[in-house]
Amino acid sequence: MQVVTNDWDPLEPGGKSAAEQDGEMRHTCPVAHSDTWGGFWSLFRHEDISHAVRDTDTFISAPTQVFPPMDTGAPWLPLQSDPPSHRQYRLPLLPFFRPERVAGFEERLVELTNSLIDDFIDAGEADVAAKLNIPLPAMGMCLLLSLPESNWEHFYRWTTTIIDCSVEGDIDGIRDCFAEISDFANTWVAERREVSKGDVVDAMLQAEIDGRPWTENEIQGTFVLLFSAGHQTTADALSYAMHHLATHPEDRRRLCEHPELIANAVVEFVRLSAPIRALARTTTREVEVNGRTIPEGQPVVMMWGSGSRDEEVFDHPDEFDIDRDNRKHLCFGFGIHRCLGEELARLEISVVLREFLARIPDFELAGDSVQSSWPANGFHNLPIRFPIPS
């Protein structure tokens, strides 16, 4: 009989970075059990992760999409759904995330980025996470949802509250936050039922599942997914990119001299940063993975960041390589739940890096940064200094 042990604790990395902790587990215990948050399993190798997410009969998403579980009172759709309903939830949203549709936001994103840079460029220093990397993607979500851009602060506060409360096990805090989100969403949905704007919101209001309209609860859950997944992850990837460029001047110079390489660099930054370190599935039956037996009904966490640094798939996986073939990385997800907002995220990161490097080509770190490691893997602050433009 298999003895289930406590193989690791994601909240006690022992002085290691998330990438170092993942690498150690990938080599010593690639299928691991943890007693943290009531117990869960983790898959650390690329092969095991990609196989599991393709097996949507055995590893399902509806029970929980993140770990620790975030019971916000509404399913995060389409992420928290499974075939055949998953396709019905995802299809109405897809047209609004295609490259040709997302490209329509670029002009305004460029304006917003330069406006944010204007606010600090004459100071010669800034916390670029707070001043640029956090607000810009949240403003991008406002564009997507046809909301006033000033609402970005609500999105940021709600997302950070839900993440912090989840890690701390503060269920009451999550419920209080979601009650505020629900009030906002209800008012917003009521207004949008009266005014059509031909956007993703209209798609949700007009969509059907099994021949019936989406419920208010389903619309709210989709709203929560869009704003939470749609800006915090992008902000974290941006801050990782700028931290790297501040400490690797040779890469910074190359991107300044060859801005056409920024699009490739963005995917490499996402692979290395793993802004969402992991997402969860639940087993529908007892299943063996890499020599270990996972019982039925167990949460299983797919460690995207670890899989995206797997030495069996990527040469020198911990190194930044602008020219790398990144088609197999997992940090936008994989399979039927691959990130809906991938094109928007890539556009936002590209715009910010392009405009920032054009105006501030030389910069360095100006202090310590605080970096989270679970479930979001990003910088809470990023102080930099740079020459004041003449």
N, C-alpha and C positions, 0 to 999 in steps of 0.2 A: 504493500500500500504506500502510495506517495505521501511523504511528509511535507506539508506546506510550511515553508520557512519565511521569515522576514528578511528578504534579500537586500532591500534598499529602502531608503527614506528620501523622497525628493526634496524635503525641506531641510535636510541636514547633509549638505554636499561635502562637508569636511574640508572646507577651504578651496574646493575645486570649482571651476566654472561649470555651467551647464554642459558645455561641450566636453569638458574633461570627465565629468561624471558619466555622461552618456557613453563616452569611449571606453571607460573602465567597465561599465556594465555590458557593453557590446562584446567585449572580449572575455569576460569572466562569467557572466550570467545573462545571456541574451534573451531568455524568457524568464522574467523575474516576478516574484510576488512581494507586495509590500503590505504591512499592516496599517499604514497611514490612511486616514479618512475611512476607517472601517474595512479596509482591505481591497486591493485591486491587483491585477496582473499588468505587466508591461512587455511589449515586444520592441527590441532594440535594433534588430538587423533588417536591412532593406528587404531581403527576400521574404522574411516572415511577415513583415508589415504589408508588402504589396500583395502577397497571397491572401492574407486575412481580409483586406478591404475588398478584394474581388469576390470573396466568398460571402455574399450578402445573405445567404440562407443561414449560415452558422454565426456570423458576426454582424449583429444588427445595430442600428443607430437610434431607434425610437426610444428605448428606455432612458438613455442619457448620452449626451454628445460630448460632455466635458467631465473631467474628474479633478477635484471633488465635484459631485453633482451640484448644479445650480437650479434649484426648483423655483423658477420665476413665475410659475402659475400658468404658463402658456408654452407650447412646443415651439422650439426654434426651427421654423420651416424654411426651406426644405431639408435642412441639415438633420433634423431630428425626425426623420421618416424613412421608410423602407419601401422597396418595390412591393406591389405595383403603384401605391399611392405616391411614392416619391416623384415619379415622372410627372404626375398631374400637378404637384406643387411646384416643381422646378420649371416646367415648360413655359408657363405664362411669364416668368421673369427673365428668361434667357435673352429675348431680343434686346433688352435694355442694357445688357452687359457685353454685347458683341463689339468688336473693335471699331466698326464704323460708327456705332452709336456713341461709344465712349469718347471717340476722337472729337466729338462736338463740344466736349467740356474743356479742351486744351486751352483755348484762348482765354477763358475766364480763369483757369488755374494759373496760367502765366501771370495774369494781372494780380491775382491774390498773392501769389508767391512774392512778386516784386514789392507789393504793398507791405507785406510782413517784413521783408528785408529792409525796406526803407525805414522802418521803425527802430532799427538798431545799428544800421551800417555806420553811422557817424560816431558811434560810441567806441568802436574798436574792440569791443568784447560783447558777449551775449551768452545766455543759456539758450543755445539754439534748439534744444528739445522743446522748451516752454514757448519760445518766441516764434518758432517756425514749424518744426516737425510734428508737433501735436495739433496745432490749429488747422494747418492746411488740409490734411486728409479729412478732418471733421467737417470743414467747409465743403470739401468735395462730396461728402455724403449729403449735405444740405442741397447741393446742386442736383444730385441724383433724385432726392425726394421732393424737390421743388419747395423747399423750406427756406425761409430767410437765413442767410449765412450766419447771423448772430446766434443761431441756435447751436452752434458748434460747442459752446461751453457746456450746455446741457448734456450733449452726447458724451463728452469727455468725463464729466462728473459721474454720470450714470455707469459708464463702463468701468471706471476705476473702483467705484463703490462695490459693484457686483463682484469684480475679481477679488478685491481685498476681503470682502465678507465671505466669499466662498472659501478662500484659503484658511481663514480664521474659524470657519464653521459657524458663522453668525447667520443663522437662518432667518431670524427676525429682521436683520439688516437687509438681507436680500428681498424679503417680502415688502418691507417699507419702501425700498428703492423701486421695486417693480410696481407698487401702488402708484407712485409718482409718475412712472413711465406710462402706466395704463391711463391715468387721467390725461396726460399729454396726448397720447395716441388716440383716445376716444374723441377729444376735441378736434384733433387734426383730421381724423377720418370723417367726422361729421361735416367738417368744412369741405373736404375733398369730394364728398358725395354730391355736393352742390355745384362743384366746379371741376370740369375735366381739363387736364393739361397734357394728355397723351403720354404720360410717363409711367414708371414702374408702379406708382401708387394706383393709377387707374387700372393697371393690369391685375393687381391684387383685388381691387373692389369688383372687378368683372369676372374674376376667375371662378371656376367650378371644380369641385372634387366629388366624384361619383354622382354627377348630375345635380349637385346642390351648390349654392354659393359658399364661399369660405365664411366661417364664423368670425365674429369679432375677435375671439380668442386666437384663432389662427392668423388673422391679420396682425394682431398685436405681437405674436411670437415672431412673425416674419420681420416686422419692424425692428424688434429688439436684435435679431440676428444681423440685419443689414447695418444698423448703426454701430453695434459693438464689434462685429468682425470687420467692418468696413473702414474703421479709422485707427483703432488702437494698434492693430497689426502693422499697418502701413507706417504709422508714426514710429514704431519700434524698429522696423527695418531701416527707415531713414536715419534714425539716430545711430544705429549700428554702422551704416555706411559712412556717416560723417565722422564717427569715432575712428574708423579705419583710415579714412583719408587724412585725418588730423595727425595720425601716427605713422603713416606710410606715404611720405611726400613723393616717392617715385611713382606710385599709383595715381596720386592726385595730379601730378604733372602730366602723366600720360592722358588722363581724361580731359584735362584742360586743353591739351594740344590736339586731341582727337575726340571731340564730343560725340562723334558718330558711334563711339564704343560704349556710350553710357547705357544704351539699352541692354547690351550684353552684361555690363557690370551690374545692373539692377538685379538680374536673375541670380548672379553669383552672390550678391549681398543678401538676397532673400534666403538662398541655400545655407549660407553660413550663419545668418542671424537667427533663423528658425523662430520668427516672432510669435507663432503659436507652437509651443514646444511639443504639444501632443493633443490628440482628441481621442475620445473613447468609443468603444463598441461594447456589446453585451453578448455573451455566448448563448445560443439556443440549445446547445447539446454539449456533452463532454467532448473535448477535442484535444488531440495531441499536437503540440507545436515544438519542433526542435528538441524532442525527447522529453518534454514535460507535459503532463496532463492537466488541462484547465477544465474544471467542472462546469456544468451547465449553470446558466444564470449569473455568471461572473463578469464584472466590468473588466475590460481589457483595453489598455491604453496604447495607442499607436504612437510611438516616439518618432515623430516626423524628423526632428532635428538630428537624432541619432542615425536614422536611416539615410539621411542626406549627407552624412559624413562617413558612410560605410566604406572601408578600404576595399571591399570586394567589388565595389561599383565605381568608385572615384579614385583616380590617382592623386596622391598627396592631398587628401580630402580636407585637411585643416588649413590649407593655404588658399589665399585669394588668387584666382586666375581668371582674368578678364576673358581669355580666349577659350575657356573650358566649355565642353559640350555638356550642357546641364539638363538635357531632356529627361533624365531619370531622377532628378531630385524630387523630394516629396513635400517640400515646404509650402506648396499651394494645395496640399492634399493630393488624393489619388483616387481614381475610380469614379463612381457615379456621384460622389460628393466633392469632387474637385472644386476649388473655390470659385464661386460665381463671380466675385469681384476681382479676379486676377488681372484682367485688362485695365481696369480702373486703377488698381494699386500700382501696376507697372508704369502707367502713365503719370500718376502723381509723383512717384519717386523719381522718374526720369525728368519731369519738369523741374522739380525742386533742385536736383543735383545740377542740371544744366544751367539754370538761372543763377544758382548760388555760386557755382564755380566761375561763371562768366564775370560775376561782380566781386567775388572774394576768392581769388585763386590761391592765396596763401593764408593758412590758419593753423593753429596748434591748440592743444588742450590747455585750459587755464585753471584747472582744478580737478578735484576728484569727482567721479561720476558714480551714481548709485544705480545698480543694475539688478532687476528682478530676474527670477529664474523659473517660476512656476505660477500659473500656466502660461502667462505671457512672459516672453523672454526679451526684455528691452530696457532701455535706459530711462530712468525717471528724470534725470537732468543731464545736461551736456554743456558745461561751460567751455567756451573757446575764446581765443583772442586773435586779432588780425590787424594788419596795417589799415589805418583810416584812409579811405580813398582821397586823393588830392582834388 
